[in-house]
Amino acid sequence: MDRGTQHTTTALIDAVRERTHAARVAEAAAFVAVGDWAAAHTSDEVVGDPITVLGEWHYERDAEALAGDQFLELGGPGAPVVAEFCIGEVAAARGCSFDAARRLVGDAVELRYRLPRVHARIAAGEVDVWRGRRIAQTTRTLTFEGAGFVDRHVAYVAHKATGPEVDRLVAEAAARFDPETTEAERAEADGGRHLTIELGDVAYADPLSGTLRGTVDIHGTLDLADALDLERTVAHVARQLTDLGCDQDLDVRRSIALGEIARRCDGIATLEYDAASGPAGDETRPVQRARREVVLFVHLDHAAITGALNGFGPGIDACTGTTGIDLARLDTPGAPRGAVTVEQVQAWCAAPDTTVVVKPVIDLNEPDAVNSYTPPDRIADHVKARWPRCVFPYCTRSSRTADLDHCRAYDDNGPPGQTSTKNLFPLCRRHHRMKTHRELRTGRRWTYRPTHPDNGEPPNALIWTSPHGQTYLVDRDGTRPWPPPRPAPDPGPDET
């Protein structure tokens, strides 16, 4: 690529960034205007008053009022009710349906009155409107205090928080500020577990001819710990089938593995294939194994272990000052990250014939290094705990399954300690390839480096540079363009 062509392509991508920023600012201004319009059509009543019911009319006592304008509950508890007819004006102004406008106004009310910190960042053009609305849609069922908890914890990263991260925070807020409902919902979910094997619906390859394909569908809902046990065992047997010469693709091998488990497990002993002998019935060797192996990376508050929360007494939540559910932070390979109740962890570990593997506490502030190219488990665990996601810009894949990349390339003749917690970073396989191999058109590749706080850059972060020279800053909270876009200058009063 010659220099003139490179200049043209750089100008094009710069135009994309500038117009995207301008569109974000304009959309934010329109969204704030919708909230201002709704605020001008509210009542002194708020959601949660005795005479209001979510989604129903405000003045149920007055039959004549049912034919006119009504006040609707569009936000969560503590937000004011909004006049119905004002939503029609918004729908006409935006050229959308009434239902779409109602959802928009509801999100604006939720953010304005229950998530003010996130709302302020949207108004400043720092957070995309769609991100703010996504947060608002998850908090509407929370108590007023619970919504405030989410607002305080997500506002500063609202511009880069992923959907699952917000969902986990909302679930934690529900457990902290409405523990009775949370526990009741968990108990109800336990009652909804099932496993269905559709033996009555055998699939046919050709329904017209009646040719039997001989497959059935299986579906169900499992406890998380049971699902992890099943996934681990199915994956283990599927790998054994590969070693034994099965050349089917992975999905087929996993389905075969489930049948092998059913035929060869008696509930206590697991029969493993002897790869040297083959899969015949007499050539397997029984291996006594625990039915469940629990390897938990659980970040548990010290107060939950000791039973006293910051001096508030046993079982008293320091955030709410009331009796609540102790929470543990789950960070287990193959499982979703987030908060779970201590009671749930206790139930998993208390199952019969369970082997519990306790991982040592990792001090993330203490560096570690070795002289070999391949890092030992202690360094790998340290790096993945420090960086919970792939560190490529905007990637959300878990670091638990990522490769560990040497930021500064490993040199066989270089100094000792090159494989260290300061030089290793997790990259998922796709982004590891993008960092390693050059782009065809530009002949360049993605590069990254740690930030230099002495030069005014944020600490504990990485700066990536794309093949076209665009730069992004990545930290534990996510990604943002770097350097940050400068706000548009204030044109000042019009001169006449």
PEBELLIN-V858675 format. One record per pair of residues at least 6 apart in sequence whose ideal C-beta (glycine too) atoms are under 6 Angstrom apart, sorted by sequence separation. I is the first residue (numbers start at 1). GAP is how many residues later the second one is. D is the distance in Angstrom with one decimal. If there is no record, write none. Layout:
i: (I,I)
gap: (GAP,GAP)
d: (D,D)
This chain:
i: (52,59,121,205,273,277,303,308,312,331,451,453,465,91,111,112,154,175,246,264,303,307,309,317,349,389,390,438,451,472,473,73,74,111,139,174,205,310,315,330,410,463,464,204,309,472,473,71,72,91,122,203,329,330,389,451,463,472,90,139,273,274,368,388,435,471,58,71,72,203,241,327,328,387,390,434,451,461,462,57,58,271,69,70,87,118,202,328,448,449,461,69,87,90,154,238,271,272,384,408,69,153,238,325,326,384,407,448,118,199,269,328,406,87,198,407,447,54,150,198,238,269,270,463,150,234,237,362,404,405,446,52,111,197,304,364,405,58,150,196,234,237,362,444,149,196,234,402,403,111,195,402,442,47,107,110,194,402,146,194,399,405,43,47,138,193,300,439,48,107,192,244,375,403,47,79,110,298,299,74,127,135,139,142,146,397,46,47,74,127,138,145,243,298,114,118,126,240,46,75,79,117,143,297,391,74,75,79,143,244,297,45,78,115,296,390,395,118,121,373,390,42,43,76,117,304,383,390,382,387,392,42,118,41,383,390,41,379,384,38,375,41,371,369,370,369,368,294,367,294,367,34,292,294,291,292,293,294,295,297,229,290,76,290,77,78,38,77,333,38,38,76,391,393,35,34,35,393,393,391,394,393,32,28,28,31,25,24,28,27,231,24,228,228,225,176,176,177,176,179,179,176,175,175,172,168,162,160,160,157,1,13,21)
gap: (6,6,6,6,6,6,6,6,6,6,6,6,6,7,7,7,7,7,7,7,7,7,7,7,7,7,7,7,7,7,7,8,8,8,8,8,8,8,8,8,8,8,8,9,9,9,9,10,10,10,10,10,10,10,10,10,10,10,11,11,11,11,11,11,11,11,12,12,12,12,12,12,12,12,12,12,12,12,12,13,13,13,14,14,14,14,14,14,14,14,14,15,15,15,15,15,15,15,15,15,16,16,16,16,16,16,16,16,17,17,17,17,17,18,18,18,18,19,19,19,19,19,19,19,20,20,20,20,20,20,20,21,21,21,22,22,22,23,23,23,23,23,23,23,24,24,24,24,24,25,25,25,25,26,26,26,26,26,27,27,27,27,28,28,28,28,28,28,29,29,29,29,29,29,30,30,30,30,30,31,31,31,31,31,31,31,32,32,32,32,32,32,32,32,33,33,33,33,34,34,34,34,34,34,34,35,35,35,35,35,35,36,36,36,36,36,36,37,37,37,37,38,38,38,38,38,38,38,39,39,39,40,40,41,41,41,42,42,42,44,44,45,45,48,49,51,53,54,54,55,55,56,59,60,62,62,62,62,62,62,63,63,64,65,66,66,67,67,67,70,71,71,71,71,73,74,77,79,81,83,85,86,91,94,97,98,100,101,101,102,103,104,106,107,123,141,143,143,144,145,146,148,150,152,167,170,234,318,319,320,441,455,464)
d: (5.8,4.1,4.4,4.7,5.5,3.9,4.0,5.8,5.5,5.5,3.9,4.5,5.2,4.9,5.9,5.4,5.7,4.5,5.9,4.1,6.0,4.6,5.4,3.8,5.3,5.7,4.6,4.8,5.8,5.5,5.7,5.5,5.3,4.1,4.7,5.2,4.1,4.2,5.2,6.0,5.3,5.9,4.8,5.7,4.8,5.9,3.9,3.8,5.8,3.6,4.6,4.9,5.8,4.9,5.8,4.5,5.6,5.6,4.4,5.4,5.8,5.2,5.4,5.6,5.0,4.8,5.7,5.9,5.3,4.7,4.9,4.6,5.6,5.4,5.2,5.4,5.8,5.5,4.7,4.8,3.6,4.9,5.4,4.8,5.1,5.5,5.9,5.4,5.0,5.8,3.9,5.8,5.2,6.0,5.9,4.3,5.3,5.0,4.3,5.7,4.5,5.9,5.0,4.9,4.1,5.9,5.3,4.4,5.9,5.9,5.2,5.4,5.7,5.5,5.0,5.8,5.1,5.0,5.6,4.6,4.5,5.4,4.8,5.9,5.9,5.4,3.7,5.2,4.8,5.5,6.0,5.8,5.7,5.2,4.0,5.1,4.7,5.6,5.1,5.7,4.9,5.4,5.5,4.1,4.6,5.9,6.0,3.8,5.5,5.0,3.6,5.8,4.3,4.6,4.3,4.0,5.3,4.9,4.0,5.8,3.7,5.9,4.9,5.9,5.8,5.1,4.7,4.5,4.1,4.4,6.0,5.9,6.0,4.7,5.3,5.2,5.8,4.9,3.9,5.9,4.7,5.5,6.0,5.6,3.9,4.2,5.9,5.2,3.6,4.5,4.6,4.9,4.8,6.0,4.2,5.9,5.7,5.0,5.3,4.1,4.3,4.9,5.0,4.1,4.8,5.1,4.4,5.7,5.7,5.4,5.6,5.4,6.0,4.4,5.7,5.7,5.8,5.0,5.7,5.4,5.5,3.9,5.0,5.6,3.5,5.4,5.8,4.2,5.0,5.3,3.6,5.6,4.9,5.9,4.8,5.8,4.1,5.9,5.8,5.1,5.1,3.9,4.6,3.8,5.2,3.5,5.1,5.8,5.2,5.7,5.7,5.9,5.5,5.8,4.6,4.5,4.7,5.0,4.4,6.0,5.4,5.0,4.4,4.3,5.9,3.7,5.0,5.1,4.6,5.7,5.4,6.0,5.7,5.3,3.8,4.8,4.5,4.2,5.8,5.4,4.7,4.5,4.9,5.2,5.0,4.7,4.2,5.9,5.8,5.0,6.0,5.9,5.8,5.9,4.2,5.9,5.5,5.8,5.8,4.2,4.5,6.0,5.2,6.0,4.2,3.6,5.0,2.9,5.7,4.3,6.0,5.4,5.1)
